[in-house]
Amino acid sequence: MKKKYDYVIVGGGLFGGVFAWHATRRGKTCLVLEKRGQLGGNLYCEEIEGIPVHRFGAHIFHTSDQKVWDFVNNLVEFNRFTNSPMANYHGEMYNMPFNMNTFNRLWGIRTPAEAEAMIEKQRGAVDGEPANLEEQAIRLVGTDLYQKLVKGYTEKQWGRDCRDLPAFIIRRLPVRFTYDNNYFNDKYQGIPVGGYNGLIKVLFEGCDFRFETDFNENREAYRALGDKVLYTGTLDSLYDYRFGRLEYRSLRFEDEVLDEENYQGVAVVNYTDRETPFTRIIEHKHFDFGKQPKTVITREYPAEWKEGDEPYYPVNDEKNQSLYQKYQELAEAEEGMLFGGRLAEYRYYDMDKVIASAFRLVEKEWQK
Ligand SMILES: Cc1cc2nc3c(=O)[nH]c(=O)nc-3n(C[C@H](O)[C@H](O)[C@H](O)COP(=O)(O)OP(=O)(O)OC[C@H]3O[C@@H](n4cnc5c(N)ncnc54)[C@H](O)[C@@H]3O)c2cc1C
């Protein structure tokens, strides 16, 4: 007997959406089960004071993948947002990523040669193999950039002193000897006009939905609704944590609505001193070039992750990776189940990489 749906899609995020779009185009029927009260996963935007607020962290789309860029641009219009964050160190404002504007503000120098010479001189403060993150960072960018723009921010993120953190955490700190404040090196970047919800809506068009529905609370019954299941949740929860829990790093967000039009003049300001408890302030209207009379800001606090918190960033250390592998072996043995996305793959994935990964699954699924 044919089941009611061709696919039961667990998770209404970007991965599930790209798969659903391709499935419905092929005349397949999809039921989407979503734990939360709305679609979009971490891309979801909540409208406050007419401003699309990036509810689960600031999201800037950037890619050099032509196929991915064409795909999303054929679905919705993107604006020309360019990420040019600022850093605030005890009230001193610096351009990010480290570039000639930063060096000019820091040292009053004007030419790339002067900047290179200054960094080279300061790198000499550490010789031999860097023993910890502090030494590694000084080796990469010198003492001034480290003290003002790396140290406090990194210590807040990890909740530990840079001297107590291993050197390998920072492999590269990009330094640019041009007056260019564009954070990303990718060929394309932007944000869908009005936020991400429009993109999500188009991706899931034609599907049926059940919200506030956790697949893992009634697996057999939900599996019985479709021929196949695409699962985009965490693997440890799928197997009732039988080998233990995968760990994550978390974030806490605190919103404030302000009765002024323009609070900080830019979407992202990093607070790089150790004393300010938050790491960033996001002013959402700048993602969308908003002109609303009020503004919404979000302070981001690094947070220890504990059971029940949102799993934001996977901790891809040896312990967690080998735990993940055990779960992955169980998943590989499943019949009629497909897997994908940042949670099921236990990887930090930018949006363009998630879309490319969904394309690969689509190809596998329909080229058989
Ligand atoms: C703080 C932060 C900032 C980011 N910023 C950027 C950025 O600037 N640029 C960029 O390119 N990328 C960014 N990313 C990455 C981006 O969020 C991901 O690439 C994208 O969201 C992954 O989509 P996904 O569908 O795999 O996962 P998700 O968006 O997490 O979607 C998975 C969905 O599945 C649901 N779900 C899980 N388990 C179950 C279950 N058992 N039953 C039912 N539903 C379930 C979840 O509720 C969720 O809605 C950022 C990520 C974070 C954490």
The ligand as a Gaussian input file, in Angstrom:
#p B3LYP/6-31G(d) Opt

LIG

0 1
 C       24.782000      31.787000      15.555000
 C       24.915000      31.352000      14.117000
 C       25.186000      32.294000      13.130000
 C       25.314000      31.888000      11.801000
 N       25.614000      32.834000      10.845000
 C       25.751000      32.447000       9.561000
 C       26.093000      33.418000       8.550000
 O       26.279000      34.600000       8.817000
 N       26.239000      32.975000       7.271000
 C       26.058000      31.657000       6.922000
 O       26.192000      31.316000       5.740000
 N       25.700000      30.741000       7.861000
 C       25.554000      31.092000       9.157000
 N       25.213000      30.152000      10.108000
 C       24.953000      28.762000       9.677000
 C       23.458000      28.503000       9.316000
 O       22.652000      28.761000      10.444000
 C       23.297000      27.051000       8.862000
 O       24.061000      26.842000       7.704000
 C       21.843000      26.646000       8.537000
 O       20.929000      27.125000       9.454000
 C       21.765000      25.128000       8.518000
 O       20.488000      24.696000       8.122000
 P       19.992000      23.271000       8.602000
 O       18.683000      23.029000       7.919000
 O       21.053000      22.261000       8.427000
 O       19.813000      23.389000      10.193000
 P       18.829000      24.226000      11.099000
 O       18.693000      25.622000      10.619000
 O       19.259000      24.027000      12.497000
 O       17.414000      23.498000      10.897000
 C       17.111000      22.260000      11.472000
 C       15.648000      22.265000      11.909000
 O       15.289000      20.964000      12.357000
 C       14.456000      21.071000      13.485000
 N       14.552000      19.804000      14.223000
 C       15.682000      19.276000      14.783000
 N       15.405000      18.104000      15.356000
 C       14.084000      17.868000      15.149000
 C       13.217000      16.794000      15.519000
 N       13.638000      15.761000      16.224000
 N       11.912000      16.858000      15.137000
 C       11.453000      17.933000      14.436000
 N       12.246000      18.964000      14.060000
 C       13.538000      18.930000      14.414000
 C       15.013000      22.272000      14.226000
 O       14.054000      22.823000      15.094000
 C       15.374000      23.205000      13.081000
 O       14.306000      24.051000      12.739000
 C       25.135000      30.526000      11.447000
 C       24.847000      29.584000      12.446000
 C       24.766000      29.983000      13.772000
 C       24.511000      28.928000      14.811000

